[in-house]
Amino acid sequence: MTTPTSAPVIEAGVIEAGAAAASRNDTCNIAAALPACAAQSPERVAMRCPGTRRSDGLASYDVELTYGELDRRSDAIAAGLAKRGIVRGTRTAVMVRPSPEFFLLMFALFKAGAVPVLIDPGIDKRALRQCLDEAEPEAFIGIPLAHIARVVLGWAKSARIRITTGRRAFLADDTLARVERDGAGAPSQLADTRPDEVAAIVFTSGSTGVPKGVVFRHRHFVAQIEMMGEAFGIAPGGVDLPTFPPFALFDPALGLTSVIPDMDPTRPAQADPVKLIDAIHRFGVDQLFGSPALMAVLAKHGQALPGVKRVTSAGAPVPPETVAALRELLPRDAQFWTPYGATECLPVAVIEGRELQSTRAATEQGAGTCVGRAVERNQVRIIRIDDAAIERWSDDLALPNGVVGEITVAGPTATDSYFRRDAATHLAKIREVRGELDRIVHRMGDLGYLDGEGRLWFCGRKTHRVETASGPLYTEQVEPVFNTHPKVRRTALVGTGAAGAQTPLLWVELHEPRTARTECERIAEELRAIGAQHAHTAGIERIRFHPGFPVDIRHNAKIGREKLAAQAARG
């Protein structure tokens, strides 16, 4: 094990100078802090990538970019792209794996003021084509395999500029390497982007429906950096292991070194903990970000993480047993944050692991999952449940504390539209006008309530509620009750029949999927007995077992209840 080498620390003032631009009439751009960081500490490592393999099979991490290189080379790429017509406002599909090329390219596009179009590569190929058809990118930059798919599957026919990361311009107009060479030695390419200019189109994972392109403006990204830094106490100079690649883009803007993990980012549940821990120990990683599925991998592995001071997990509620197990592996003063939010607005609220553990008993009694308090500058309000669009905000919409409704948020990171999805935008956005205030309120599509302490409790997705004749049932108030059974890994509530008269059905995934039928029957009776102890779960009689729930492709944590509901309806 090598000892991490010391490096100059980037001062917080440099980071704040770039982030505060959104509140002044300066350039507003996620890449704005990079030149200053590079000037102050050009030799500091901005990111390390796995690279080649050692004799023991572990990654060598022999590929790295310093802040100076990231700034200089992204300027060169931006200049080379401009010569080919990729300039301010050019929608550019990016299909590049987590690598130096990905980060250089993204910062080049941000500097140029071009508009990256990002789509989860793991989604259904038909959905991926639909996303590209909707976005109508004018340029397409991808790995060779992406270009083959583009030609064979008819992706992005609108793209008039095609660039490959491969060595040869096969099925493309040019290579990224030649683009960079053509722009070598270029001065700063940072465009004078304004807060309201479109910065990127980021598609949702589609885990709760058809993927939608979220329109991010430069002010949204800059606010995310500010708010995450403040909420989690992130200081420049740390070393981060971001297991969800897009979050690694924030690290240079926060003055951090990114260690890109040796794993498939679309399959965090299958990550090799040995590889992750090797990187953590070798480079002195003091903070990491990952989905609940990845946290479960580390918790199950059980190896101590003595140098890690901050863990952040998002994408779905983190099971309480995972929080408890992982906190045992961390130093006593380490923080375990579970931010609540969505692609359309992040972060919304945050809670630290100690407080989350203190609410476990309430969650297991059916209270829902506590996701903490609203991040400063956000306003979280609960409105009555309504599946229709709401054009204008009215205070009559708001519900009192303790009443379950739809969660809404207004704040600096709340995006205002979906790209070319007017119907979806109308359903998800409410315009609020009072005096000089004119802003967008985002409807999260999640259900929850605020308690007397101002904490937000998550009760499940609005589309996942089960409307029975005796009243609604919410997934996050039902499933944790049954998840207390020692042989149950997780459960999923669905409904069959017409809304208002649905019959609840509980799908069950056991820790041991090959459990005998007679044993399953006994577990089902025990689950009914557990449900009978609570008024809201007493009527759940139908129980079925499943070998392995479908999950989302981005975090491997959100249960595919739509698929389970369809399976239940088929009988």
RAFEN-V764299 format. One record per backbone hydrogen bond with DSSP energy under -1.0 kcal/mol. CO is the residue of the C=O (numbers start at 1). NH is the residue of the N-H. Records with the same first field share a line. If there is no record, write none. Layout:
BEGIN
CO=NH  NH
END
This chain:
BEGIN
11=14  15
12=16
13=17
14=18
15=19
16=20
20=23
21=24
29=32
31=34
33=37
34=38
35=39
36=40
37=41
41=44
42=68
44=67
46=258
47=65
48=260
49=63
50=61
52=60
54=57
58=54
63=49
65=46  47
66=70
67=71
68=72
69=73
70=74
71=75
72=76
73=77
74=78
75=79
76=80
77=81
78=82
79=83
81=84  86
82=85
85=87
87=90
90=115
91=138  139
92=117
93=141
95=143
99=103
100=104
101=105
102=106
103=107
104=108
105=109
106=110
107=111
108=112
109=113  114
111=191
113=89
115=92
116=201
117=94
118=203
120=123
124=128
125=129
126=130
127=131
128=132
129=133
130=134
131=135
132=136
138=160  161
139=93
140=163
141=95
142=165
143=147
144=148
145=149
146=150
147=151
148=152
149=153
156=159
161=140
162=173  174
163=142
164=176
168=170
169=172
174=164
175=179
176=180
177=181
178=182
181=184
183=186
191=193
193=28
194=197
195=219
197=218
200=216
201=118
202=214
206=209
212=204
213=419
214=202
216=199  200
217=220  221
218=222
219=223
220=224
221=225
222=226
223=227
224=228
225=229
226=230
227=231
228=232
229=234
238=257
239=286  287
240=259
241=289
244=247
245=248
246=249
247=250
250=254
251=256
255=237
257=240
258=48
261=263
264=267
267=270
268=271
272=276
273=277
274=278
275=279
276=280
277=281
278=282
279=283
280=285
286=309  310
287=241
288=312
289=243
291=295
292=296
293=297
294=298
295=299
296=300
297=301
298=302
305=308
309=335
310=288
311=337
312=290
319=323
320=324
321=325
322=326
323=327
324=328
326=329
329=305
331=334
335=311
336=353
337=313
340=348  349
342=345
344=415
345=342
348=375
349=340
350=373
351=338
352=356
353=357
354=358
357=360
359=363
360=364
362=367
363=366
369=458
372=456
373=350
375=378
379=410
381=408
382=399
383=406
391=431
394=397
397=384
400=403
405=448
406=383
407=444
408=381
409=442
410=379
411=414
417=215
418=421
421=425
422=426
423=427
424=428
425=429
428=443
430=441
431=393
432=439
434=437
437=434
439=432
441=430
442=409
445=462
446=407
447=459
448=405
449=457
450=402
451=454
455=451
456=371
457=449
458=369
459=476
460=447
462=465
466=468  473
467=500  502
468=471
471=468
473=466
474=477  478
475=479
478=482
479=483
482=485
485=488
487=511
490=509
492=507
494=505
496=503
498=501
503=496
505=494
506=544
507=492
508=546
509=489  490
512=515
516=520
517=521
518=522
519=523
520=524
521=525
522=526
523=527
524=528
525=529
526=530
527=531
528=532
530=533
531=534
534=538
537=540
542=506
544=508
550=560
558=552
559=561
560=564
561=565
562=566
563=567
564=568
565=569
566=570
568=571
END
